[in-house]
Amino acid sequence: MEADDLAIADRVRDLFTDRSLTLCVAESITGGMIASFLTSASGASEYFHSSVVSYSPEAKQRFLGVDPNLPEGLVSGECARAMAEGALRATGADVALASTGNAGPDALEGKPVGLVFAAVATKDKTFAIKLELKGDRNEIRGAATRAALEFLAREVDK
């Protein structure tokens, strides 16, 4: 983990602890990397509630209540929003962060490698972003993790 990675983990920790908020995470493309980044910072237990890696469509449906037949597919903002909202319902945390996308090496659902979506959900609203990332599989996953955490920090800091 690089210094910048620890810096974003520290920033998220500070934002959540200062606001007395709890966080849950629902990951697909990032495969647990978001939770790993967050728990690398001391004090994560003060705000980090839980994480689920829902890599398969069945896991998304079973653990998060995501419809496996979403019109936009599982690589979509629609899926990221559904994952975040499902994690919020399942855990009772204050905020949820979700990630989904295609890290490659081949197109998935006709969508290109590097297409990633992240969503942040609260009890009042849900926001999603679309990312078009470059690199190999692990570079895309790392960039998706960092971008999702930056997005989370921006939304919580508003």
SEPAMAR-473832 format. One record per atom (N, C-alpha, C): residue number from 1; atom name; x, y, z. Coordinates in nm, 3 decimals. Atoms other than C-alpha are relative to their C-alpha. Layout:
BEGIN
<NUM; 'CA'; <X; Y; Z>>
...
//
This chain:
BEGIN
<1; 'N'; <0.084; -0.118; 0.000>>
<1; 'CA'; <0.000; 0.000; 0.000>>
<1; 'C'; <0.089; 0.124; 0.000>>
<2; 'N'; <-0.078; -0.123; 0.014>>
<2; 'CA'; <0.135; 0.340; -0.101>>
<2; 'C'; <-0.048; 0.106; 0.099>>
<3; 'N'; <0.033; -0.109; -0.094>>
<3; 'CA'; <0.136; 0.658; 0.110>>
<3; 'C'; <-0.132; 0.066; -0.038>>
<4; 'N'; <0.125; -0.061; 0.044>>
<4; 'CA'; <-0.146; 0.804; -0.102>>
<4; 'C'; <-0.121; -0.086; 0.038>>
<5; 'N'; <0.108; 0.092; -0.036>>
<5; 'CA'; <-0.356; 0.494; -0.033>>
<5; 'C'; <-0.034; 0.013; 0.148>>
<6; 'N'; <0.023; -0.016; -0.143>>
<6; 'CA'; <-0.312; 0.531; 0.340>>
<6; 'C'; <-0.060; 0.137; 0.030>>
<7; 'N'; <0.054; -0.134; -0.019>>
<7; 'CA'; <-0.389; 0.903; 0.311>>
<7; 'C'; <-0.151; 0.002; -0.025>>
<8; 'N'; <0.144; 0.000; 0.025>>
<8; 'CA'; <-0.733; 0.836; 0.158>>
<8; 'C'; <-0.071; -0.080; 0.108>>
<9; 'N'; <0.060; 0.077; -0.110>>
<9; 'CA'; <-0.803; 0.572; 0.423>>
<9; 'C'; <-0.010; 0.086; 0.126>>
<10; 'N'; <0.003; -0.091; -0.115>>
<10; 'CA'; <-0.711; 0.825; 0.692>>
<10; 'C'; <-0.106; 0.109; -0.018>>
<11; 'N'; <0.100; -0.105; 0.027>>
<11; 'CA'; <-0.928; 1.091; 0.527>>
<11; 'C'; <-0.142; -0.052; 0.023>>
<12; 'N'; <0.133; 0.059; -0.020>>
<12; 'CA'; <-1.232; 0.861; 0.517>>
<12; 'C'; <-0.024; -0.022; 0.149>>
<13; 'N'; <0.015; 0.023; -0.145>>
<13; 'CA'; <-1.174; 0.758; 0.880>>
<13; 'C'; <-0.032; 0.132; 0.072>>
<14; 'N'; <0.022; -0.128; -0.067>>
<14; 'CA'; <-1.153; 1.122; 0.990>>
<14; 'C'; <-0.138; 0.057; -0.030>>
<15; 'N'; <0.132; -0.051; 0.036>>
<15; 'CA'; <-1.467; 1.222; 0.798>>
<15; 'C'; <-0.111; -0.075; 0.074>>
<16; 'N'; <0.104; 0.080; -0.063>>
<16; 'CA'; <-1.670; 0.935; 0.939>>
<16; 'C'; <0.001; 0.014; 0.152>>
<17; 'N'; <-0.004; -0.011; -0.147>>
<17; 'CA'; <-1.549; 0.959; 1.298>>
<17; 'C'; <-0.040; 0.140; 0.045>>
<18; 'N'; <0.039; -0.137; -0.035>>
<18; 'CA'; <-1.588; 1.340; 1.304>>
<18; 'C'; <-0.151; 0.019; -0.005>>
<19; 'N'; <0.145; -0.013; 0.018>>
<19; 'CA'; <-1.950; 1.297; 1.191>>
<19; 'C'; <-0.078; -0.111; 0.072>>
<20; 'N'; <0.061; 0.113; -0.071>>
<20; 'CA'; <-2.019; 0.987; 1.403>>
<20; 'C'; <-0.087; -0.084; -0.094>>
<21; 'N'; <0.070; 0.082; 0.099>>
<21; 'CA'; <-2.121; 0.788; 1.093>>
<21; 'C'; <0.064; -0.138; -0.010>>
<22; 'N'; <-0.051; 0.134; 0.026>>
<22; 'CA'; <-2.087; 0.419; 1.016>>
<22; 'C'; <-0.006; -0.027; -0.150>>
<23; 'N'; <-0.013; 0.031; 0.142>>
<23; 'CA'; <-1.990; 0.274; 0.678>>
<23; 'C'; <-0.006; -0.150; -0.023>>
<24; 'N'; <-0.005; 0.136; 0.049>>
<24; 'CA'; <-2.063; -0.053; 0.503>>
<24; 'C'; <0.039; 0.005; -0.147>>
<25; 'N'; <-0.049; 0.005; 0.137>>
<25; 'CA'; <-1.919; -0.161; 0.169>>
<25; 'C'; <-0.053; -0.125; -0.069>>
<26; 'N'; <0.041; 0.113; 0.086>>
<26; 'CA'; <-2.052; -0.383; -0.113>>
<26; 'C'; <0.090; 0.005; -0.123>>
<27; 'N'; <-0.100; -0.001; 0.107>>
<27; 'CA'; <-1.777; -0.478; -0.357>>
<27; 'C'; <-0.022; -0.114; -0.098>>
<28; 'N'; <-0.006; 0.103; 0.103>>
<28; 'CA'; <-1.771; -0.662; -0.685>>
<28; 'C'; <0.136; 0.010; -0.069>>
<29; 'N'; <-0.125; -0.012; 0.076>>
<29; 'CA'; <-1.491; -0.546; -0.918>>
<29; 'C'; <0.122; 0.015; 0.090>>
<30; 'N'; <-0.114; -0.026; -0.088>>
<30; 'CA'; <-1.269; -0.438; -0.629>>
<30; 'C'; <0.031; -0.118; 0.092>>
<31; 'N'; <-0.027; 0.127; -0.066>>
<31; 'CA'; <-1.297; -0.780; -0.465>>
<31; 'C'; <0.055; 0.007; 0.142>>
<32; 'N'; <-0.046; -0.012; -0.137>>
<32; 'CA'; <-1.236; -0.663; -0.109>>
<32; 'C'; <0.110; 0.105; 0.020>>
<33; 'N'; <-0.107; -0.099; -0.011>>
<33; 'CA'; <-0.972; -0.400; -0.187>>
<33; 'C'; <-0.044; 0.125; 0.077>>
<34; 'N'; <0.047; -0.118; -0.072>>
<34; 'CA'; <-1.189; -0.115; -0.055>>
<34; 'C'; <0.006; -0.027; 0.150>>
<35; 'N'; <-0.004; 0.034; -0.142>>
<35; 'CA'; <-1.232; -0.289; 0.280>>
<35; 'C'; <0.144; -0.010; 0.050>>
<36; 'N'; <-0.140; 0.012; -0.038>>
<36; 'CA'; <-0.860; -0.367; 0.287>>
<36; 'C'; <0.065; 0.138; 0.018>>
<37; 'N'; <-0.053; -0.136; -0.012>>
<37; 'CA'; <-0.768; -0.002; 0.224>>
<37; 'C'; <-0.051; 0.064; 0.129>>
<38; 'N'; <0.060; -0.067; -0.116>>
<38; 'CA'; <-1.009; 0.120; 0.492>>
<38; 'C'; <0.054; -0.054; 0.131>>
<39; 'N'; <-0.044; 0.059; -0.127>>
<39; 'CA'; <-0.896; -0.123; 0.758>>
<39; 'C'; <0.151; 0.007; 0.019>>
<40; 'N'; <-0.144; -0.020; -0.016>>
<40; 'CA'; <-0.529; -0.045; 0.693>>
<40; 'C'; <0.031; 0.120; 0.089>>
<41; 'N'; <-0.019; -0.119; -0.085>>
<41; 'CA'; <-0.576; 0.284; 0.882>>
<41; 'C'; <-0.043; -0.032; 0.142>>
<42; 'N'; <0.039; 0.022; -0.140>>
<42; 'CA'; <-0.579; 0.271; 1.259>>
<42; 'C'; <-0.129; 0.077; 0.027>>
<43; 'N'; <0.127; -0.064; -0.035>>
<43; 'CA'; <-0.916; 0.357; 1.409>>
<43; 'C'; <-0.116; -0.038; -0.089>>
<44; 'N'; <0.109; 0.041; 0.090>>
<44; 'CA'; <-1.119; 0.186; 1.136>>
<44; 'C'; <-0.118; -0.059; 0.077>>
<45; 'N'; <0.109; 0.062; -0.077>>
<45; 'CA'; <-1.318; 0.001; 1.402>>
<45; 'C'; <-0.096; 0.102; 0.058>>
<46; 'N'; <0.088; -0.106; -0.052>>
<46; 'CA'; <-1.465; 0.334; 1.511>>
<46; 'C'; <-0.117; 0.029; -0.094>>
<47; 'N'; <0.105; -0.035; 0.096>>
<47; 'CA'; <-1.672; 0.368; 1.192>>
<47; 'C'; <-0.034; -0.111; -0.100>>
<48; 'N'; <0.019; 0.099; 0.106>>
<48; 'CA'; <-1.630; 0.067; 0.960>>
<48; 'C'; <-0.086; -0.115; 0.052>>
<49; 'N'; <0.098; 0.098; -0.046>>
<49; 'CA'; <-1.934; -0.158; 1.003>>
<49; 'C'; <0.023; -0.138; -0.059>>
<50; 'N'; <-0.007; 0.131; 0.064>>
<50; 'CA'; <-1.901; -0.435; 0.746>>
<50; 'C'; <0.025; 0.015; -0.149>>
<51; 'N'; <-0.024; 0.006; 0.144>>
<51; 'CA'; <-1.822; -0.542; 0.393>>
<51; 'C'; <-0.049; -0.134; -0.052>>
<52; 'N'; <0.034; 0.124; 0.070>>
<52; 'CA'; <-1.955; -0.797; 0.149>>
<52; 'C'; <0.062; 0.007; -0.138>>
<53; 'N'; <-0.051; 0.011; 0.136>>
<53; 'CA'; <-1.775; -0.909; -0.164>>
<53; 'C'; <-0.102; -0.085; -0.075>>
<54; 'N'; <0.106; 0.068; 0.075>>
<54; 'CA'; <-2.060; -0.997; -0.397>>
<54; 'C'; <0.043; -0.007; -0.146>>
<55; 'N'; <-0.063; 0.008; 0.132>>
<55; 'CA'; <-1.864; -1.102; -0.702>>
<55; 'C'; <-0.093; -0.063; -0.104>>
<56; 'N'; <0.088; 0.068; 0.095>>
<56; 'CA'; <-2.123; -1.330; -0.862>>
<56; 'C'; <-0.138; 0.065; -0.001>>
<57; 'N'; <0.138; -0.049; 0.003>>
<57; 'CA'; <-2.472; -1.233; -0.977>>
<57; 'C'; <-0.085; -0.060; 0.114>>
<58; 'N'; <0.076; 0.065; -0.106>>
<58; 'CA'; <-2.609; -1.486; -0.726>>
<58; 'C'; <0.027; 0.066; 0.136>>
<59; 'N'; <-0.033; -0.066; -0.127>>
<59; 'CA'; <-2.425; -1.319; -0.437>>
<59; 'C'; <-0.062; 0.139; 0.007>>
<60; 'N'; <0.064; -0.131; 0.002>>
<60; 'CA'; <-2.551; -0.977; -0.543>>
<60; 'C'; <-0.148; -0.013; 0.035>>
<61; 'N'; <0.142; 0.023; -0.026>>
<61; 'CA'; <-2.905; -1.114; -0.537>>
<61; 'C'; <-0.023; -0.046; 0.144>>
<62; 'N'; <0.023; 0.060; -0.132>>
<62; 'CA'; <-2.877; -1.320; -0.216>>
<62; 'C'; <0.032; 0.096; 0.115>>
<63; 'N'; <-0.043; -0.082; -0.113>>
<63; 'CA'; <-2.687; -1.076; 0.006>>
<63; 'C'; <-0.046; 0.145; -0.007>>
<64; 'N'; <0.032; -0.142; 0.016>>
<64; 'CA'; <-2.789; -0.738; -0.139>>
<64; 'C'; <-0.138; 0.025; -0.061>>
<65; 'N'; <0.132; -0.016; 0.059>>
<65; 'CA'; <-3.125; -0.803; -0.304>>
<65; 'C'; <0.001; 0.061; -0.139>>
<66; 'N'; <-0.011; -0.057; 0.135>>
<66; 'CA'; <-3.001; -0.694; -0.649>>
<66; 'C'; <-0.071; -0.092; -0.099>>
<67; 'N'; <0.069; 0.074; 0.106>>
<67; 'CA'; <-3.226; -0.802; -0.935>>
<67; 'C'; <0.104; -0.046; -0.103>>
<68; 'N'; <-0.101; 0.048; 0.096>>
<68; 'CA'; <-3.008; -1.026; -1.158>>
<68; 'C'; <-0.033; 0.036; -0.145>>
<69; 'N'; <0.042; -0.036; 0.136>>
<69; 'CA'; <-3.204; -0.904; -1.462>>
<69; 'C'; <-0.019; 0.150; -0.015>>
<70; 'N'; <0.008; -0.145; 0.013>>
<70; 'CA'; <-3.142; -0.531; -1.430>>
<70; 'C'; <0.004; 0.039; -0.148>>
<71; 'N'; <0.000; -0.041; 0.140>>
<71; 'CA'; <-3.222; -0.357; -1.760>>
<71; 'C'; <0.137; 0.045; -0.052>>
<72; 'N'; <-0.132; -0.050; 0.042>>
<72; 'CA'; <-2.875; -0.195; -1.770>>
<72; 'C'; <0.110; -0.103; 0.023>>
<73; 'N'; <-0.099; 0.103; -0.025>>
<73; 'CA'; <-2.698; -0.514; -1.657>>
<73; 'C'; <0.072; 0.019; 0.132>>
<74; 'N'; <-0.073; -0.004; -0.127>>
<74; 'CA'; <-2.463; -0.582; -1.368>>
<74; 'C'; <0.122; 0.090; -0.005>>
<75; 'N'; <-0.106; -0.100; 0.015>>
<75; 'CA'; <-2.193; -0.352; -1.506>>
<75; 'C'; <-0.069; 0.131; -0.035>>
<76; 'N'; <0.079; -0.121; 0.023>>
<76; 'CA'; <-2.393; -0.034; -1.460>>
<76; 'C'; <-0.013; 0.083; 0.127>>
<77; 'N'; <0.031; -0.086; -0.113>>
<77; 'CA'; <-2.471; 0.259; -1.240>>
<77; 'C'; <-0.123; -0.050; 0.074>>
<78; 'N'; <0.121; 0.057; -0.060>>
<78; 'CA'; <-2.809; 0.097; -1.180>>
<78; 'C'; <0.037; -0.111; 0.098>>
<79; 'N'; <-0.043; 0.109; -0.089>>
<79; 'CA'; <-2.636; -0.209; -1.031>>
<79; 'C'; <0.076; 0.055; 0.120>>
<80; 'N'; <-0.075; -0.058; -0.112>>
<80; 'CA'; <-2.395; -0.001; -0.821>>
<80; 'C'; <-0.095; 0.063; 0.101>>
<81; 'N'; <0.098; -0.061; -0.091>>
<81; 'CA'; <-2.689; 0.196; -0.677>>
<81; 'C'; <-0.077; -0.107; 0.077>>
<82; 'N'; <0.074; 0.108; -0.065>>
<82; 'CA'; <-2.882; -0.125; -0.605>>
<82; 'C'; <0.087; -0.071; 0.104>>
<83; 'N'; <-0.091; 0.064; -0.095>>
<83; 'CA'; <-2.577; -0.278; -0.435>>
<83; 'C'; <0.015; 0.086; 0.126>>
<84; 'N'; <-0.017; -0.090; -0.115>>
<84; 'CA'; <-2.524; 0.028; -0.213>>
<84; 'C'; <-0.127; 0.004; 0.084>>
<85; 'N'; <0.127; -0.005; -0.074>>
<85; 'CA'; <-2.892; 0.049; -0.120>>
<85; 'C'; <-0.026; -0.132; 0.071>>
<86; 'N'; <0.017; 0.130; -0.063>>
<86; 'CA'; <-2.902; -0.326; -0.050>>
<86; 'C'; <0.090; -0.017; 0.122>>
<87; 'N'; <-0.092; 0.008; -0.114>>
<87; 'CA'; <-2.597; -0.303; 0.176>>
<87; 'C'; <-0.050; 0.084; 0.116>>
<88; 'N'; <0.054; -0.088; -0.105>>
<88; 'CA'; <-2.754; -0.014; 0.365>>
<88; 'C'; <-0.117; -0.069; 0.072>>
<89; 'N'; <0.115; 0.071; -0.060>>
<89; 'CA'; <-3.076; -0.212; 0.418>>
<89; 'C'; <0.046; -0.118; 0.085>>
<90; 'N'; <-0.045; 0.122; -0.068>>
<90; 'CA'; <-2.889; -0.527; 0.522>>
<90; 'C'; <0.074; 0.029; 0.130>>
<91; 'N'; <-0.088; -0.024; -0.114>>
<91; 'CA'; <-2.658; -0.361; 0.773>>
<91; 'C'; <-0.050; 0.105; 0.098>>
<92; 'N'; <0.042; -0.109; -0.087>>
<92; 'CA'; <-2.829; -0.052; 0.911>>
<92; 'C'; <0.108; 0.105; 0.020>>
<93; 'N'; <-0.103; -0.102; -0.006>>
<93; 'CA'; <-2.509; 0.149; 0.859>>
<93; 'C'; <-0.056; 0.133; -0.048>>
<94; 'N'; <0.045; -0.133; 0.044>>
<94; 'CA'; <-2.538; 0.523; 0.792>>
<94; 'C'; <0.027; 0.026; -0.147>>
<95; 'N'; <-0.044; -0.024; 0.138>>
<95; 'CA'; <-2.358; 0.518; 0.456>>
<95; 'C'; <0.049; -0.133; -0.058>>
<96; 'N'; <-0.051; 0.118; 0.070>>
<96; 'CA'; <-2.284; 0.248; 0.198>>
<96; 'C'; <0.076; 0.045; -0.124>>
<97; 'N'; <-0.078; -0.020; 0.122>>
<97; 'CA'; <-2.024; 0.239; -0.078>>
<97; 'C'; <-0.001; -0.130; -0.077>>
<98; 'N'; <0.002; 0.120; 0.084>>
<98; 'CA'; <-2.051; -0.004; -0.370>>
<98; 'C'; <0.086; 0.020; -0.124>>
<99; 'N'; <-0.079; -0.003; 0.123>>
<99; 'CA'; <-1.834; -0.092; -0.669>>
<99; 'C'; <-0.038; -0.118; -0.089>>
<100; 'N'; <0.025; 0.105; 0.099>>
<100; 'CA'; <-1.905; -0.288; -0.987>>
<100; 'C'; <0.064; 0.044; -0.131>>
<101; 'N'; <-0.060; -0.037; 0.127>>
<101; 'CA'; <-1.750; -0.301; -1.331>>
<101; 'C'; <0.066; -0.118; -0.067>>
<102; 'N'; <-0.068; 0.102; 0.078>>
<102; 'CA'; <-1.534; -0.490; -1.577>>
<102; 'C'; <0.151; 0.027; 0.002>>
<103; 'N'; <-0.146; -0.012; -0.006>>
<103; 'CA'; <-1.163; -0.538; -1.501>>
<103; 'C'; <0.069; -0.080; -0.110>>
<104; 'N'; <-0.059; 0.071; 0.112>>
<104; 'CA'; <-1.113; -0.762; -1.803>>
<104; 'C'; <0.038; -0.143; 0.034>>
<105; 'N'; <-0.066; -0.053; 0.119>>
<105; 'CA'; <-0.953; -0.919; -1.980>>
<105; 'C'; <-0.091; 0.018; -0.121>>
<106; 'N'; <0.090; -0.008; 0.115>>
<106; 'CA'; <-1.260; -0.940; -2.208>>
<106; 'C'; <-0.122; 0.085; 0.032>>
<107; 'N'; <0.125; -0.073; -0.017>>
<107; 'CA'; <-1.578; -0.742; -2.264>>
<107; 'C'; <-0.096; -0.086; 0.083>>
<108; 'N'; <0.098; 0.067; -0.085>>
<108; 'CA'; <-1.857; -0.829; -2.019>>
<108; 'C'; <-0.134; 0.069; -0.024>>
<109; 'N'; <0.131; -0.057; 0.034>>
<109; 'CA'; <-2.224; -0.781; -2.108>>
<109; 'C'; <0.014; 0.100; -0.115>>
<110; 'N'; <-0.023; -0.091; 0.112>>
<110; 'CA'; <-2.090; -0.612; -2.421>>
<110; 'C'; <0.063; 0.132; 0.042>>
<111; 'N'; <-0.058; -0.125; -0.052>>
<111; 'CA'; <-1.923; -0.347; -2.203>>
<111; 'C'; <0.151; -0.014; 0.007>>
<112; 'N'; <-0.146; 0.007; 0.013>>
<112; 'CA'; <-1.556; -0.259; -2.237>>
<112; 'C'; <0.073; -0.021; 0.132>>
<113; 'N'; <-0.091; 0.012; -0.113>>
<113; 'CA'; <-1.273; -0.345; -2.003>>
<113; 'C'; <0.030; 0.142; 0.049>>
<114; 'N'; <-0.028; -0.130; -0.061>>
<114; 'CA'; <-1.218; -0.056; -1.762>>
<114; 'C'; <-0.123; 0.080; 0.033>>
<115; 'N'; <0.124; -0.070; -0.035>>
<115; 'CA'; <-1.583; 0.047; -1.733>>
<115; 'C'; <-0.037; -0.037; 0.144>>
<116; 'N'; <0.022; 0.021; -0.142>>
<116; 'CA'; <-1.650; 0.088; -1.360>>
<116; 'C'; <-0.105; 0.097; 0.050>>
<117; 'N'; <0.098; -0.087; -0.065>>
<117; 'CA'; <-1.932; 0.227; -1.149>>
<117; 'C'; <0.016; -0.013; 0.151>>
<118; 'N'; <0.000; -0.002; -0.146>>
<118; 'CA'; <-1.930; 0.328; -0.785>>
<118; 'C'; <-0.124; 0.076; 0.044>>
<119; 'N'; <0.117; -0.068; -0.053>>
<119; 'CA'; <-2.225; 0.435; -0.572>>
<119; 'C'; <0.016; 0.021; 0.149>>
<120; 'N'; <0.007; -0.032; -0.142>>
<120; 'CA'; <-2.272; 0.598; -0.235>>
<120; 'C'; <-0.147; 0.017; 0.034>>
<121; 'N'; <0.140; -0.009; -0.043>>
<121; 'CA'; <-2.603; 0.554; -0.054>>
<121; 'C'; <-0.007; 0.043; 0.146>>
<122; 'N'; <0.037; -0.034; -0.136>>
<122; 'CA'; <-2.744; 0.717; 0.255>>
<122; 'C'; <-0.149; -0.031; 0.013>>
<123; 'N'; <0.143; 0.026; -0.017>>
<123; 'CA'; <-3.091; 0.684; 0.401>>
<123; 'C'; <-0.085; 0.093; -0.087>>
<124; 'N'; <0.075; -0.100; 0.076>>
<124; 'CA'; <-3.195; 0.992; 0.197>>
<124; 'C'; <0.025; -0.001; -0.149>>
<125; 'N'; <-0.031; -0.010; 0.143>>
<125; 'CA'; <-3.021; 0.959; -0.139>>
<125; 'C'; <0.111; -0.096; -0.039>>
<126; 'N'; <-0.104; 0.086; 0.056>>
<126; 'CA'; <-2.797; 0.754; -0.365>>
<126; 'C'; <0.060; 0.069; -0.121>>
<127; 'N'; <-0.073; -0.060; 0.110>>
<127; 'CA'; <-2.531; 0.883; -0.603>>
<127; 'C'; <0.087; -0.106; -0.064>>
<128; 'N'; <-0.089; 0.093; 0.069>>
<128; 'CA'; <-2.336; 0.692; -0.867>>
<128; 'C'; <0.090; 0.078; -0.095>>
<129; 'N'; <-0.091; -0.057; 0.099>>
<129; 'CA'; <-2.035; 0.773; -1.083>>
<129; 'C'; <0.042; -0.110; -0.097>>
<130; 'N'; <-0.050; 0.089; 0.105>>
<130; 'CA'; <-1.909; 0.618; -1.404>>
<130; 'C'; <0.147; 0.034; -0.021>>
<131; 'N'; <-0.143; -0.017; 0.024>>
<131; 'CA'; <-1.536; 0.565; -1.456>>
<131; 'C'; <0.040; -0.081; -0.122>>
<132; 'N'; <-0.057; 0.072; 0.114>>
<132; 'CA'; <-1.349; 0.465; -1.770>>
<132; 'C'; <0.150; -0.006; 0.025>>
<133; 'N'; <-0.138; 0.015; -0.046>>
<133; 'CA'; <-1.016; 0.329; -1.650>>
<133; 'C'; <0.083; -0.080; -0.100>>
<134; 'N'; <-0.094; 0.069; 0.090>>
<134; 'CA'; <-0.711; 0.204; -1.836>>
<134; 'C'; <0.098; -0.083; 0.083>>
<135; 'N'; <-0.101; 0.081; -0.064>>
<135; 'CA'; <-0.454; -0.059; -1.753>>
<135; 'C'; <-0.035; -0.147; -0.005>>
<136; 'N'; <0.030; 0.143; -0.009>>
<136; 'CA'; <-0.436; -0.428; -1.681>>
<136; 'C'; <-0.101; -0.022; 0.112>>
<137; 'N'; <0.104; 0.036; -0.098>>
<137; 'CA'; <-0.678; -0.608; -1.452>>
<137; 'C'; <0.028; 0.058; 0.139>>
<138; 'N'; <-0.030; -0.048; -0.135>>
<138; 'CA'; <-0.501; -0.522; -1.127>>
<138; 'C'; <0.013; 0.152; 0.007>>
<139; 'N'; <-0.005; -0.146; 0.004>>
<139; 'CA'; <-0.432; -0.162; -1.230>>
<139; 'C'; <-0.140; 0.059; 0.002>>
<140; 'N'; <0.139; -0.047; 0.003>>
<140; 'CA'; <-0.802; -0.115; -1.306>>
<140; 'C'; <-0.064; -0.016; 0.138>>
<141; 'N'; <0.059; 0.023; -0.132>>
<141; 'CA'; <-0.903; -0.268; -0.973>>
<141; 'C'; <0.054; 0.099; 0.103>>
<142; 'N'; <-0.060; -0.097; -0.091>>
<142; 'CA'; <-0.659; -0.047; -0.782>>
<142; 'C'; <-0.052; 0.140; -0.024>>
<143; 'N'; <0.051; -0.134; 0.034>>
<143; 'CA'; <-0.770; 0.266; -0.966>>
<143; 'C'; <-0.146; 0.012; 0.038>>
<144; 'N'; <0.142; -0.003; -0.039>>
<144; 'CA'; <-1.135; 0.174; -0.908>>
<144; 'C'; <-0.015; 0.017; 0.151>>
<145; 'N'; <0.003; -0.012; -0.145>>
<145; 'CA'; <-1.068; 0.136; -0.535>>
<145; 'C'; <0.027; 0.143; 0.043>>
<146; 'N'; <-0.036; -0.138; -0.036>>
<146; 'CA'; <-0.898; 0.474; -0.509>>
<146; 'C'; <-0.109; 0.098; -0.041>>
<147; 'N'; <0.104; -0.091; 0.048>>
<147; 'CA'; <-1.164; 0.648; -0.719>>
<147; 'C'; <-0.127; -0.012; 0.083>>
<148; 'N'; <0.120; 0.020; -0.081>>
<148; 'CA'; <-1.448; 0.495; -0.518>>
<148; 'C'; <0.017; 0.066; 0.137>>
<149; 'N'; <-0.023; -0.062; -0.130>>
<149; 'CA'; <-1.291; 0.610; -0.191>>
<149; 'C'; <0.005; 0.152; -0.009>>
<150; 'N'; <0.001; -0.146; 0.021>>
<150; 'CA'; <-1.230; 0.961; -0.327>>
<150; 'C'; <-0.144; 0.049; -0.017>>
<151; 'N'; <0.141; -0.033; 0.020>>
<151; 'CA'; <-1.594; 0.970; -0.440>>
<151; 'C'; <-0.075; -0.001; 0.133>>
<152; 'N'; <0.063; 0.009; -0.132>>
<152; 'CA'; <-1.709; 0.856; -0.096>>
<152; 'C'; <0.038; 0.121; 0.086>>
<153; 'N'; <-0.045; -0.113; -0.081>>
<153; 'CA'; <-1.498; 1.123; 0.075>>
<153; 'C'; <-0.065; 0.131; -0.045>>
<154; 'N'; <0.065; -0.123; 0.052>>
<154; 'CA'; <-1.636; 1.398; -0.153>>
<154; 'C'; <-0.145; 0.008; 0.042>>
<155; 'N'; <0.142; 0.000; -0.032>>
<155; 'CA'; <-1.996; 1.294; -0.091>>
<155; 'C'; <-0.024; 0.022; 0.149>>
<156; 'N'; <0.018; -0.014; -0.145>>
<156; 'CA'; <-1.958; 1.268; 0.287>>
<156; 'C'; <0.042; 0.139; 0.046>>
<157; 'N'; <-0.053; -0.130; -0.041>>
<157; 'CA'; <-1.768; 1.597; 0.304>>
<157; 'C'; <-0.087; 0.117; -0.046>>
<158; 'N'; <0.088; -0.109; 0.050>>
<158; 'CA'; <-2.049; 1.796; 0.136>>
<158; 'C'; <-0.076; 0.064; 0.113>>
//
